[in-house]
């Protein structure tokens, strides 16, 4: 089956979401590229200046267009790829997003430009593969980060669905599809990231590890430790001991 990378950006072409095929093709994870422009890390010495100019012209036209370009993987290897970019407009006609599709031309069987151009229609018309779904996933991440809803230890799928004005079934499906995990694991990912941030701010010098976790939305100690190990592959103690202030790290855990 052909791998087709999908990239969703905002109107300023900053990445909001990429699919698993993008990660497989380029070697970059969503976390590494979130908020970046694709040009910041995909282009290199062999990337064709004339193609870049045509891409700039295509973006300025505010219409779908296709190109073939030399991009670079995280490993530093270059590869030829077919690229199709669709601007997404709101009801007033202003661009709110760009949706891009990319295939690796080095593969023996790759999708042609015509099939790539047709993908946007499929994303628009399918109830679970449309741009509306990608926008909802963007909104989920935005409210989780900006409003820190994960700090609520009693956050439920229903609470989040009410905040986003959607239904629980659709919300659950979007999270499962794009985060590749269930709702609780998804929320705990934000909590673990906040725990890490607080560890790095040396908050562990005033509170126990679980005390910090509770302030980040965890209710159960064993759930916190399991989520931390699953996310980072080590215990909180091991994580803190690997920090430069390791000699002070476990003072409150003794």
GROMACS elastic network, one bead per residue, 0.5 to 0.9 nm:
[ bonds ]
;  ai    aj funct       b0    kb
    1   109     6  0.87532   500
    2   103     6  0.78696   500
    2   104     6  0.89630   500
    2   107     6  0.84714   500
    2   109     6  0.70879   500
    2   110     6  0.60787   500
    2   111     6  0.70063   500
    3    21     6  0.55462   500
    3    22     6  0.80857   500
    3    24     6  0.82950   500
    3    25     6  0.76477   500
    3   102     6  0.85996   500
    3   103     6  0.65141   500
    3   104     6  0.77824   500
    3   110     6  0.80789   500
    3   111     6  0.87699   500
    4    19     6  0.87042   500
    4    21     6  0.58126   500
    4    22     6  0.71031   500
    4    25     6  0.85372   500
    4   101     6  0.64681   500
    4   102     6  0.56941   500
    4   103     6  0.51548   500
    4   104     6  0.80198   500
    4   110     6  0.88397   500
    4   111     6  0.81188   500
    4   116     6  0.86552   500
    5    18     6  0.73633   500
    5    19     6  0.63293   500
    5    20     6  0.74430   500
    5    23     6  0.78249   500
    5    24     6  0.84626   500
    5    25     6  0.72825   500
    5    26     6  0.89050   500
    5   100     6  0.79667   500
    5   101     6  0.55065   500
    5   103     6  0.63386   500
    5   104     6  0.87817   500
    6    17     6  0.82541   500
    6    18     6  0.56014   500
    6    19     6  0.55260   500
    6    20     6  0.83966   500
    6    21     6  0.73589   500
    6    22     6  0.62506   500
    6    99     6  0.71942   500
    6   100     6  0.57215   500
    6   102     6  0.66475   500
    7    15     6  0.70158   500
    7    16     6  0.78468   500
    7    17     6  0.60465   500
    7    19     6  0.69463   500
    7    22     6  0.75472   500
    7    38     6  0.88221   500
    7    98     6  0.79853   500
    7    99     6  0.58095   500
    7   100     6  0.50523   500
    7   101     6  0.65083   500
    7   102     6  0.83778   500
    8    13     6  0.83347   500
    8    14     6  0.83511   500
    8    15     6  0.59553   500
    8    16     6  0.56142   500
    8    17     6  0.51918   500
    8    18     6  0.62828   500
    8    19     6  0.89910   500
    8    97     6  0.69448   500
    8    98     6  0.58607   500
    8   100     6  0.65252   500
    8   131     6  0.88378   500
    8   134     6  0.74481   500
    8   135     6  0.87104   500
    9    12     6  0.73989   500
    9    14     6  0.50053   500
    9    16     6  0.50445   500
    9    17     6  0.69491   500
    9    18     6  0.88489   500
    9    35     6  0.83869   500
    9    37     6  0.81975   500
    9    96     6  0.87273   500
    9    97     6  0.55258   500
    9    98     6  0.52244   500
    9    99     6  0.66208   500
    9   100     6  0.83596   500
   10    13     6  0.51468   500
   10    14     6  0.54618   500
   10    15     6  0.66062   500
   10    16     6  0.66049   500
   10    95     6  0.86398   500
   10    96     6  0.60641   500
   10    98     6  0.63244   500
   11    14     6  0.74794   500
   11    87     6  0.85754   500
   11    88     6  0.86712   500
   11    95     6  0.59212   500
   11    98     6  0.65877   500
   12    15     6  0.89322   500
   12    37     6  0.83418   500
   12    96     6  0.85816   500
   12    97     6  0.80263   500
   12    98     6  0.87710   500
   13    16     6  0.88257   500
   13    35     6  0.87119   500
   13    36     6  0.80155   500
   13    37     6  0.57538   500
   13    38     6  0.77721   500
   13    97     6  0.75036   500
   13    98     6  0.67971   500
   14    33     6  0.89048   500
   14    34     6  0.74831   500
   14    36     6  0.50451   500
   14    38     6  0.75707   500
   15    18     6  0.75403   500
   15    30     6  0.87407   500
   15    33     6  0.67041   500
   15    34     6  0.52107   500
   15    36     6  0.54959   500
   15    37     6  0.61128   500
   15    38     6  0.72658   500
   16    30     6  0.85977   500
   16    33     6  0.86366   500
   16    34     6  0.58294   500
   16    35     6  0.63119   500
   16    36     6  0.85846   500
   16   134     6  0.89841   500
   16   138     6  0.63665   500
   16   141     6  0.89967   500
   17    30     6  0.65951   500
   17    33     6  0.86102   500
   17    34     6  0.68560   500
   17    35     6  0.89406   500
   17   134     6  0.77182   500
   17   137     6  0.81991   500
   17   138     6  0.72062   500
   17   178     6  0.87031   500
   18    21     6  0.81713   500
   18    22     6  0.61494   500
   18    23     6  0.75031   500
   18    29     6  0.82707   500
   18    30     6  0.59892   500
   18    33     6  0.85731   500
   18    34     6  0.84904   500
   18   178     6  0.87088   500
   19    22     6  0.54528   500
   19    23     6  0.68167   500
   19    30     6  0.78916   500
   19   178     6  0.70544   500
   20    23     6  0.50525   500
   20    24     6  0.62385   500
   20    25     6  0.86662   500
   20    29     6  0.82793   500
   20    30     6  0.85497   500
   20   178     6  0.84245   500
   21    25     6  0.60197   500
   21    26     6  0.84554   500
   22    25     6  0.52066   500
   22    26     6  0.59599   500
   22    27     6  0.77536   500
   22    28     6  0.76248   500
   22    29     6  0.81647   500
   22    30     6  0.87264   500
   22   102     6  0.80651   500
   23    26     6  0.54681   500
   23    27     6  0.51356   500
   23    28     6  0.50726   500
   23    29     6  0.52383   500
   23    30     6  0.71794   500
   24    27     6  0.55189   500
   24    28     6  0.76536   500
   24    29     6  0.85188   500
   25    28     6  0.82556   500
   25    73     6  0.73309   500
   25   103     6  0.83227   500
   25   104     6  0.72570   500
   26    29     6  0.85012   500
   26    42     6  0.81211   500
   26    71     6  0.88312   500
   26    72     6  0.72102   500
   26    74     6  0.59858   500
   26    75     6  0.82589   500
   27    73     6  0.59861   500
   27    74     6  0.51991   500
   27    75     6  0.71561   500
   28    31     6  0.81960   500
   28    32     6  0.62356   500
   28    33     6  0.69286   500
   28    73     6  0.76756   500
   28    74     6  0.60861   500
   29    32     6  0.52992   500
   29    33     6  0.66705   500
   29    34     6  0.86601   500
   30    33     6  0.53970   500
   30    34     6  0.57699   500
   31    34     6  0.54555   500
   31    35     6  0.89840   500
   32    35     6  0.87684   500
   32    36     6  0.84546   500
   33    36     6  0.53201   500
   33    37     6  0.78685   500
   33    38     6  0.78535   500
   33    41     6  0.83382   500
   34    37     6  0.85837   500
   36    39     6  0.83231   500
   36    40     6  0.68178   500
   36    41     6  0.82948   500
   37    40     6  0.54593   500
   37    41     6  0.77277   500
   38    41     6  0.59761   500
   38    42     6  0.58012   500
   38    43     6  0.79648   500
   39    42     6  0.54009   500
   39    43     6  0.55265   500
   39    44     6  0.89275   500
   40    43     6  0.67515   500
   41    44     6  0.79135   500
   41    71     6  0.88231   500
   41    72     6  0.75594   500
   41    73     6  0.83668   500
   41    74     6  0.79902   500
   42    47     6  0.88554   500
   42    70     6  0.86393   500
   42    71     6  0.51566   500
   42    73     6  0.67132   500
   42    74     6  0.81375   500
   43    46     6  0.78430   500
   43    47     6  0.56897   500
   43    48     6  0.89576   500
   43    70     6  0.73822   500
   43    71     6  0.52076   500
   43    72     6  0.58913   500
   43    78     6  0.88668   500
   44    47     6  0.53930   500
   44    48     6  0.88976   500
   44    70     6  0.81620   500
   44    71     6  0.68958   500
   44    72     6  0.64684   500
   44    76     6  0.87957   500
   44    78     6  0.80547   500
   45    48     6  0.82095   500
   46    49     6  0.88675   500
   46    70     6  0.63395   500
   46    71     6  0.78305   500
   46    72     6  0.87512   500
   46    78     6  0.75418   500
   47    50     6  0.89996   500
   47    51     6  0.79302   500
   47    52     6  0.79090   500
   47    69     6  0.65749   500
   47    71     6  0.62228   500
   47    72     6  0.84086   500
   47    78     6  0.86886   500
   48    51     6  0.52995   500
   48    52     6  0.64267   500
   48    53     6  0.88529   500
   48    69     6  0.67645   500
   48    70     6  0.68031   500
   49    52     6  0.50279   500
   49    53     6  0.62679   500
   49    54     6  0.87476   500
   50    53     6  0.50718   500
   50    54     6  0.63363   500
   50    55     6  0.86714   500
   51    54     6  0.50328   500
   51    55     6  0.61559   500
   51    56     6  0.86437   500
   51    67     6  0.73077   500
   51    68     6  0.76422   500
   51    69     6  0.65776   500
   52    56     6  0.62488   500
   52    57     6  0.86626   500
   52    69     6  0.82454   500
   53    56     6  0.50734   500
   53    57     6  0.62982   500
   53    58     6  0.85938   500
   54    58     6  0.60260   500
   54    59     6  0.85880   500
   54    67     6  0.81977   500
   55    59     6  0.61243   500
   55    60     6  0.85088   500
   55    65     6  0.82153   500
   55    66     6  0.84362   500
   55    67     6  0.74808   500
   56    59     6  0.51769   500
   56    60     6  0.62125   500
   56    61     6  0.87193   500
   57    60     6  0.50213   500
   57    61     6  0.62573   500
   58    61     6  0.51236   500
   58    62     6  0.68218   500
   58    63     6  0.68625   500
   58    64     6  0.74791   500
   58    65     6  0.61564   500
   58    66     6  0.84907   500
   58    85     6  0.85537   500
   59    62     6  0.54196   500
   59    63     6  0.71541   500
   59    64     6  0.82222   500
   59    65     6  0.82563   500
   59    85     6  0.81911   500
   59    86     6  0.88369   500
   59    87     6  0.77658   500
   60    63     6  0.81479   500
   61    64     6  0.84059   500
   62    86     6  0.81660   500
   62    87     6  0.59980   500
   62    88     6  0.86879   500
   62    89     6  0.89772   500
   62    95     6  0.78484   500
   63    85     6  0.84024   500
   63    86     6  0.66647   500
   63    87     6  0.62695   500
   64    84     6  0.71420   500
   64    85     6  0.55764   500
   64    87     6  0.63396   500
   64   117     6  0.78045   500
   65    83     6  0.83649   500
   65    84     6  0.57084   500
   65    85     6  0.56926   500
   65    86     6  0.69361   500
   65   117     6  0.79250   500
   66    82     6  0.72936   500
   66    83     6  0.54762   500
   66    85     6  0.64615   500
   66   113     6  0.67222   500
   66   114     6  0.89591   500
   66   116     6  0.84539   500
   66   117     6  0.75912   500
   67    81     6  0.83949   500
   67    82     6  0.59068   500
   67    83     6  0.52065   500
   67    84     6  0.64923   500
   67    85     6  0.87492   500
   67   113     6  0.82153   500
   68    80     6  0.69610   500
   68    81     6  0.56043   500
   68    83     6  0.59570   500
   68    84     6  0.88141   500
   68   105     6  0.86825   500
   69    79     6  0.83541   500
   69    80     6  0.57152   500
   69    81     6  0.55708   500
   69    82     6  0.65675   500
   69    83     6  0.73525   500
   70    78     6  0.64776   500
   70    79     6  0.55324   500
   70    81     6  0.62626   500
   70    82     6  0.89309   500
   71    77     6  0.85182   500
   71    78     6  0.56097   500
   71    79     6  0.55060   500
   71    80     6  0.62554   500
   71    81     6  0.69623   500
   72    75     6  0.78637   500
   72    76     6  0.58999   500
   72    77     6  0.55942   500
   72    79     6  0.60790   500
   72    80     6  0.86160   500
   73    76     6  0.53757   500
   73    77     6  0.54616   500
   73    78     6  0.63020   500
   73    79     6  0.75616   500
   74    77     6  0.74331   500
   75    78     6  0.87907   500
   79   104     6  0.69194   500
   79   105     6  0.73824   500
   79   106     6  0.66803   500
   80   103     6  0.86501   500
   80   104     6  0.61880   500
   80   105     6  0.53090   500
   80   106     6  0.63771   500
   81   102     6  0.64314   500
   81   103     6  0.54192   500
   81   106     6  0.75588   500
   82   101     6  0.81711   500
   82   102     6  0.55430   500
   82   103     6  0.53846   500
   82   104     6  0.67077   500
   82   105     6  0.64851   500
   82   110     6  0.89423   500
   82   111     6  0.83498   500
   82   112     6  0.77638   500
   82   113     6  0.68428   500
   82   116     6  0.85046   500
   83   100     6  0.70445   500
   83   101     6  0.57713   500
   83   103     6  0.68433   500
   83   113     6  0.77134   500
   83   116     6  0.78873   500
   84    99     6  0.84055   500
   84   100     6  0.55870   500
   84   101     6  0.52441   500
   84   102     6  0.65250   500
   84   113     6  0.73337   500
   84   116     6  0.63490   500
   84   117     6  0.63202   500
   85    98     6  0.67651   500
   85    99     6  0.58438   500
   85   101     6  0.65105   500
   85   102     6  0.87989   500
   85   117     6  0.82909   500
   86    97     6  0.85842   500
   86    98     6  0.56820   500
   86    99     6  0.51293   500
   86   100     6  0.61155   500
   86   101     6  0.85837   500
   86   117     6  0.83726   500
   86   120     6  0.71730   500
   87    95     6  0.64411   500
   87    96     6  0.78775   500
   87    97     6  0.61587   500
   87    99     6  0.63811   500
   87   100     6  0.85825   500
   88    93     6  0.88548   500
   88    94     6  0.82382   500
   88    95     6  0.55803   500
   88    96     6  0.59197   500
   88    97     6  0.50549   500
   88    98     6  0.56563   500
   88    99     6  0.71376   500
   88   131     6  0.86506   500
   89    92     6  0.75469   500
   89    93     6  0.51912   500
   89    94     6  0.51357   500
   89    96     6  0.55966   500
   89    97     6  0.71036   500
   89    98     6  0.88439   500
   90    93     6  0.52799   500
   90    94     6  0.55614   500
   90    95     6  0.63927   500
   90    96     6  0.63117   500
   90    97     6  0.89277   500
   91    94     6  0.75249   500
   92    95     6  0.89501   500
   93    96     6  0.89834   500
   95    98     6  0.78125   500
   97   135     6  0.88947   500
   99   120     6  0.76982   500
   99   131     6  0.81045   500
  100   120     6  0.86355   500
  101   116     6  0.66115   500
  101   117     6  0.84212   500
  101   119     6  0.79093   500
  101   120     6  0.85340   500
  102   116     6  0.78281   500
  103   106     6  0.88693   500
  103   107     6  0.85103   500
  103   110     6  0.65392   500
  103   111     6  0.66977   500
  103   112     6  0.86482   500
  103   116     6  0.85256   500
  104   107     6  0.59339   500
  104   110     6  0.69157   500
  104   111     6  0.88007   500
  105   108     6  0.75293   500
  105   109     6  0.80971   500
  105   110     6  0.61614   500
  105   111     6  0.84685   500
  106   109     6  0.85675   500
  106   110     6  0.81509   500
  107   110     6  0.59797   500
  111   114     6  0.80788   500
  111   115     6  0.61620   500
  111   116     6  0.66394   500
  112   115     6  0.54544   500
  112   116     6  0.63733   500
  112   117     6  0.87422   500
  113   116     6  0.50609   500
  113   117     6  0.61393   500
  113   118     6  0.87351   500
  114   117     6  0.51089   500
  114   118     6  0.64583   500
  114   119     6  0.89928   500
  115   118     6  0.51015   500
  115   119     6  0.65300   500
  116   119     6  0.52273   500
  116   120     6  0.77680   500
  117   120     6  0.65289   500
  117   121     6  0.81492   500
  118   121     6  0.56127   500
  118   122     6  0.68071   500
  119   122     6  0.50413   500
  119   123     6  0.63055   500
  119   124     6  0.86778   500
  120   123     6  0.50124   500
  120   124     6  0.61830   500
  120   125     6  0.86766   500
  120   130     6  0.80134   500
  120   131     6  0.80857   500
  121   124     6  0.50116   500
  121   125     6  0.60987   500
  121   126     6  0.84837   500
  121   130     6  0.81529   500
  122   125     6  0.52932   500
  122   126     6  0.59138   500
  122   129     6  0.71265   500
  122   130     6  0.68293   500
  123   126     6  0.57468   500
  123   127     6  0.82634   500
  123   128     6  0.80467   500
  123   131     6  0.55919   500
  123   132     6  0.83315   500
  123   133     6  0.85450   500
  124   127     6  0.79137   500
  124   129     6  0.70798   500
  124   131     6  0.54343   500
  124   132     6  0.71948   500
  124   133     6  0.89431   500
  125   128     6  0.87253   500
  125   129     6  0.75857   500
  125   130     6  0.59292   500
  125   131     6  0.86556   500
  126   129     6  0.50167   500
  126   130     6  0.53277   500
  126   131     6  0.89769   500
  127   130     6  0.60753   500
  127   132     6  0.83156   500
  127   133     6  0.77556   500
  128   131     6  0.88965   500
  128   132     6  0.84182   500
  128   133     6  0.62133   500
  128   170     6  0.81336   500
  128   173     6  0.77987   500
  128   174     6  0.73113   500
  128   177     6  0.87257   500
  129   132     6  0.80468   500
  129   133     6  0.63151   500
  129   134     6  0.78963   500
  130   133     6  0.53316   500
  130   134     6  0.68357   500
  130   135     6  0.88369   500
  131   135     6  0.60796   500
  131   136     6  0.84994   500
  132   136     6  0.61258   500
  132   137     6  0.86215   500
  133   136     6  0.50473   500
  133   137     6  0.62393   500
  133   138     6  0.85952   500
  133   170     6  0.89032   500
  133   174     6  0.65509   500
  134   137     6  0.50729   500
  134   138     6  0.62225   500
  134   139     6  0.86705   500
  134   174     6  0.81891   500
  134   178     6  0.83824   500
  135   139     6  0.61767   500
  135   140     6  0.86035   500
  136   140     6  0.60850   500
  136   141     6  0.86631   500
  136   164     6  0.82666   500
  136   171     6  0.81218   500
  136   174     6  0.77296   500
  137   140     6  0.50298   500
  137   141     6  0.63717   500
  137   142     6  0.85729   500
  137   171     6  0.85303   500
  137   174     6  0.66052   500
  137   175     6  0.71050   500
  137   178     6  0.74274   500
  137   179     6  0.88323   500
  138   141     6  0.53153   500
  138   142     6  0.61175   500
  138   143     6  0.87999   500
  139   143     6  0.61543   500
  139   144     6  0.83842   500
  139   164     6  0.76867   500
  140   143     6  0.55468   500
  140   144     6  0.61218   500
  140   145     6  0.86158   500
  140   160     6  0.83219   500
  140   164     6  0.75577   500
  140   171     6  0.88549   500
  140   175     6  0.86843   500
  141   144     6  0.50822   500
  141   145     6  0.60452   500
  141   146     6  0.83781   500
  142   145     6  0.52813   500
  142   146     6  0.58056   500
  142   147     6  0.79279   500
  143   146     6  0.51248   500
  143   147     6  0.52024   500
  143   148     6  0.69116   500
  143   149     6  0.70873   500
  143   163     6  0.88044   500
  143   164     6  0.85918   500
  144   147     6  0.56826   500
  144   149     6  0.52377   500
  144   150     6  0.64248   500
  144   187     6  0.83319   500
  144   190     6  0.76985   500
  145   148     6  0.51490   500
  145   149     6  0.76554   500
  145   150     6  0.85038   500
  145   190     6  0.79408   500
  146   149     6  0.83032   500
  147   150     6  0.84918   500
  148   151     6  0.58687   500
  148   152     6  0.81794   500
  148   190     6  0.84832   500
  149   152     6  0.58213   500
  149   155     6  0.72035   500
  149   160     6  0.82847   500
  149   187     6  0.87905   500
  149   217     6  0.88999   500
  150   153     6  0.71155   500
  150   154     6  0.88329   500
  150   155     6  0.67152   500
  150   187     6  0.59759   500
  150   188     6  0.75117   500
  150   190     6  0.65760   500
  150   191     6  0.62134   500
  150   216     6  0.72038   500
  150   217     6  0.59897   500
  150   218     6  0.89705   500
  151   154     6  0.87363   500
  151   155     6  0.80996   500
  151   190     6  0.89017   500
  151   191     6  0.71183   500
  151   214     6  0.85420   500
  151   215     6  0.68769   500
  151   218     6  0.79908   500
  152   155     6  0.53166   500
  152   215     6  0.89236   500
  152   216     6  0.78934   500
  152   217     6  0.53307   500
  152   218     6  0.84954   500
  153   156     6  0.88673   500
  153   214     6  0.79611   500
  153   215     6  0.87943   500
  153   216     6  0.79976   500
  153   218     6  0.58066   500
  153   219     6  0.61193   500
  154   159     6  0.89643   500
  154   217     6  0.79917   500
  154   219     6  0.85814   500
  155   158     6  0.82522   500
  155   159     6  0.62637   500
  155   160     6  0.72521   500
  155   187     6  0.86357   500
  155   217     6  0.85894   500
  156   159     6  0.51619   500
  156   160     6  0.63887   500
  156   161     6  0.85638   500
  156   183     6  0.84209   500
  156   184     6  0.83805   500
  157   160     6  0.52453   500
  157   161     6  0.60537   500
  157   162     6  0.86538   500
  157   168     6  0.60964   500
  157   169     6  0.89962   500
  157   171     6  0.77089   500
  157   172     6  0.74196   500
  157   183     6  0.69510   500
  157   184     6  0.86046   500
  158   162     6  0.61687   500
  158   163     6  0.86085   500
  158   167     6  0.77240   500
  158   168     6  0.58191   500
  159   162     6  0.52466   500
  159   163     6  0.63125   500
  159   164     6  0.87852   500
  159   168     6  0.89863   500
  160   163     6  0.50025   500
  160   164     6  0.62151   500
  160   165     6  0.83907   500
  160   166     6  0.86098   500
  160   168     6  0.82429   500
  160   171     6  0.84577   500
  161   164     6  0.51127   500
  161   165     6  0.57488   500
  161   166     6  0.50700   500
  161   167     6  0.55679   500
  161   168     6  0.56055   500
  161   170     6  0.88934   500
  161   171     6  0.65775   500
  162   166     6  0.64081   500
  162   167     6  0.75391   500
  162   168     6  0.85311   500
  163   166     6  0.80316   500
  164   167     6  0.86495   500
  164   171     6  0.89940   500
  166   169     6  0.87636   500
  166   170     6  0.72446   500
  166   171     6  0.68669   500
  167   170     6  0.56408   500
  167   171     6  0.61765   500
  167   172     6  0.86343   500
  168   171     6  0.50354   500
  168   172     6  0.59470   500
  168   173     6  0.85200   500
  169   172     6  0.52097   500
  169   173     6  0.62326   500
  169   174     6  0.87187   500
  170   173     6  0.50924   500
  170   174     6  0.61884   500
  170   175     6  0.86872   500
  171   174     6  0.52238   500
  171   175     6  0.63132   500
  171   176     6  0.86148   500
  171   183     6  0.89102   500
  172   175     6  0.52384   500
  172   176     6  0.60747   500
  172   177     6  0.85196   500
  172   182     6  0.72731   500
  172   183     6  0.65053   500
  173   176     6  0.50501   500
  173   177     6  0.59607   500
  173   178     6  0.84986   500
  173   182     6  0.87733   500
  174   177     6  0.51668   500
  174   178     6  0.60070   500
  174   179     6  0.79139   500
  175   178     6  0.54255   500
  175   179     6  0.52591   500
  175   180     6  0.69171   500
  175   181     6  0.68377   500
  175   182     6  0.67275   500
  175   183     6  0.66030   500
  175   186     6  0.74831   500
  176   179     6  0.56686   500
  176   182     6  0.54588   500
  176   183     6  0.73936   500
  176   186     6  0.87390   500
  177   180     6  0.53527   500
  177   181     6  0.76393   500
  178   181     6  0.81523   500
  179   182     6  0.79940   500
  179   186     6  0.69497   500
  180   186     6  0.86108   500
  181   184     6  0.82431   500
  181   185     6  0.61411   500
  181   186     6  0.62508   500
  182   185     6  0.54987   500
  182   186     6  0.61400   500
  182   187     6  0.87987   500
  183   186     6  0.50410   500
  183   187     6  0.62293   500
  183   188     6  0.85614   500
  184   187     6  0.52034   500
  184   188     6  0.60287   500
  184   189     6  0.85529   500
  185   188     6  0.50411   500
  185   189     6  0.61869   500
  185   227     6  0.77876   500
  186   189     6  0.52550   500
  186   190     6  0.71186   500
  187   190     6  0.54399   500
  187   191     6  0.65599   500
  187   192     6  0.88788   500
  188   192     6  0.60280   500
  188   193     6  0.84958   500
  188   217     6  0.82182   500
  188   218     6  0.79369   500
  188   224     6  0.83031   500
  188   227     6  0.68924   500
  188   228     6  0.88051   500
  189   192     6  0.51818   500
  189   193     6  0.62870   500
  189   194     6  0.87198   500
  189   227     6  0.78295   500
  189   228     6  0.86479   500
  189   231     6  0.72814   500
  190   193     6  0.50970   500
  190   194     6  0.62956   500
  190   195     6  0.86734   500
  190   216     6  0.87523   500
  191   194     6  0.50849   500
  191   195     6  0.61833   500
  191   196     6  0.86621   500
  191   213     6  0.76494   500
  191   216     6  0.54534   500
  191   217     6  0.63906   500
  191   218     6  0.74746   500
  192   196     6  0.61707   500
  192   197     6  0.85962   500
  192   213     6  0.79352   500
  192   216     6  0.78305   500
  192   224     6  0.81893   500
  192   227     6  0.74263   500
  192   228     6  0.62855   500
  192   231     6  0.76601   500
  192   232     6  0.89698   500
  193   196     6  0.50779   500
  193   197     6  0.62830   500
  193   198     6  0.87549   500
  194   198     6  0.62399   500
  194   199     6  0.85617   500
  194   213     6  0.85831   500
  194   216     6  0.64075   500
  195   198     6  0.51239   500
  195   199     6  0.61054   500
  195   200     6  0.86098   500
  195   209     6  0.85958   500
  195   212     6  0.66193   500
  195   213     6  0.61056   500
  195   215     6  0.86267   500
  195   216     6  0.64473   500
  196   200     6  0.61692   500
  196   201     6  0.85637   500
  196   236     6  0.88788   500
  196   239     6  0.88102   500
  197   200     6  0.51532   500
  197   201     6  0.62634   500
  197   202     6  0.88417   500
  198   202     6  0.64031   500
  198   203     6  0.54896   500
  198   204     6  0.75459   500
  198   212     6  0.74913   500
  199   202     6  0.50657   500
  199   203     6  0.56011   500
  199   204     6  0.58582   500
  199   205     6  0.88124   500
  199   209     6  0.84998   500
  199   212     6  0.83383   500
  199   236     6  0.89918   500
  199   239     6  0.89145   500
  199   240     6  0.70046   500
  200   203     6  0.75230   500
  200   204     6  0.87124   500
  200   240     6  0.82259   500
  200   243     6  0.79782   500
  201   204     6  0.82415   500
  202   205     6  0.58197   500
  202   206     6  0.80736   500
  202   245     6  0.84654   500
  202   249     6  0.80873   500
  203   206     6  0.56639   500
  203   207     6  0.64114   500
  203   208     6  0.87137   500
  203   209     6  0.89926   500
  203   212     6  0.75204   500
  204   208     6  0.58788   500
  204   209     6  0.62776   500
  204   211     6  0.86250   500
  204   212     6  0.72015   500
  204   240     6  0.86819   500
  204   249     6  0.67888   500
  204   250     6  0.77427   500
  204   251     6  0.83825   500
  204   252     6  0.71674   500
  204   253     6  0.88353   500
  205   208     6  0.77987   500
  205   248     6  0.72544   500
  205   249     6  0.67122   500
  205   250     6  0.78195   500
  205   251     6  0.68386   500
  205   252     6  0.64510   500
  206   252     6  0.71741   500
  207   210     6  0.80326   500
  207   211     6  0.56597   500
  207   212     6  0.62866   500
  207   252     6  0.65202   500
  207   253     6  0.86266   500
  208   212     6  0.63525   500
  208   213     6  0.86123   500
  208   250     6  0.85032   500
  208   251     6  0.88606   500
  208   252     6  0.56003   500
  208   253     6  0.59195   500
  209   212     6  0.52950   500
  209   213     6  0.63053   500
  209   214     6  0.88004   500
  209   236     6  0.70625   500
  209   237     6  0.80679   500
  209   250     6  0.89524   500
  209   252     6  0.83048   500
  209   253     6  0.73967   500
  210   214     6  0.60461   500
  210   215     6  0.86021   500
  210   218     6  0.82722   500
  210   220     6  0.86876   500
  210   221     6  0.62761   500
  210   224     6  0.75194   500
  210   225     6  0.84284   500
  211   214     6  0.52240   500
  211   215     6  0.66128   500
  211   216     6  0.89060   500
  212   215     6  0.51848   500
  212   216     6  0.64815   500
  212   218     6  0.89315   500
  213   217     6  0.65275   500
  213   218     6  0.54956   500
  213   219     6  0.80869   500
  213   221     6  0.81756   500
  213   224     6  0.68713   500
  214   217     6  0.52765   500
  214   219     6  0.59408   500
  214   220     6  0.81170   500
  214   221     6  0.84684   500
  214   224     6  0.87764   500
  215   218     6  0.72763   500
  218   221     6  0.74364   500
  218   223     6  0.75744   500
  218   224     6  0.62185   500
  219   223     6  0.79406   500
  219   224     6  0.79845   500
  220   223     6  0.52827   500
  220   224     6  0.63236   500
  220   225     6  0.88989   500
  221   224     6  0.51446   500
  221   225     6  0.63436   500
  221   226     6  0.86684   500
  222   225     6  0.51869   500
  222   226     6  0.60989   500
  222   227     6  0.84643   500
  223   226     6  0.52204   500
  223   227     6  0.60009   500
  223   228     6  0.84914   500
  224   227     6  0.51314   500
  224   228     6  0.60474   500
  224   229     6  0.86119   500
  225   228     6  0.51077   500
  225   229     6  0.62013   500
  225   230     6  0.85493   500
  225   235     6  0.68270   500
  225   236     6  0.73202   500
  226   229     6  0.51817   500
  226   230     6  0.60254   500
  226   231     6  0.85040   500
  226   235     6  0.84364   500
  227   230     6  0.50847   500
  227   231     6  0.60349   500
  227   232     6  0.84993   500
  228   231     6  0.52036   500
  228   232     6  0.59477   500
  228   233     6  0.74349   500
  228   234     6  0.71666   500
  228   235     6  0.65274   500
  228   236     6  0.68450   500
  229   232     6  0.53440   500
  229   235     6  0.54267   500
  229   236     6  0.77681   500
  230   233     6  0.56322   500
  230   234     6  0.78215   500
  231   234     6  0.82557   500
  232   235     6  0.78806   500
  232   236     6  0.89766   500
  232   239     6  0.83811   500
  234   237     6  0.81355   500
  234   238     6  0.60990   500
  234   239     6  0.64578   500
  235   238     6  0.51827   500
  235   239     6  0.62074   500
  235   240     6  0.86997   500
  236   239     6  0.50166   500
  236   240     6  0.61711   500
  236   241     6  0.85243   500
  237   240     6  0.52308   500
  237   241     6  0.60540   500
  237   242     6  0.86335   500
  237   249     6  0.78331   500
  237   250     6  0.70156   500
  237   253     6  0.86159   500
  238   241     6  0.50622   500
  238   242     6  0.62588   500
  238   243     6  0.89663   500
  239   242     6  0.53221   500
  239   243     6  0.69148   500
  240   243     6  0.52614   500
  240   244     6  0.85436   500
  240   245     6  0.79096   500
  240   246     6  0.62316   500
  240   249     6  0.59056   500
  240   250     6  0.77878   500
  241   244     6  0.77855   500
  241   245     6  0.74201   500
  241   247     6  0.73734   500
  241   248     6  0.85877   500
  241   249     6  0.61613   500
  241   250     6  0.77064   500
  242   245     6  0.81792   500
  242   246     6  0.62415   500
  243   246     6  0.54005   500
  243   249     6  0.82116   500
  244   247     6  0.81554   500
  245   248     6  0.57229   500
  245   249     6  0.62739   500
  246   250     6  0.76285   500
  247   250     6  0.75383   500
  247   251     6  0.83599   500
  248   251     6  0.58062   500
  248   252     6  0.88841   500
  249   252     6  0.77723   500
  249   253     6  0.83992   500
  250   253     6  0.50275   500
  250   254     6  0.64888   500
  251   254     6  0.58657   500
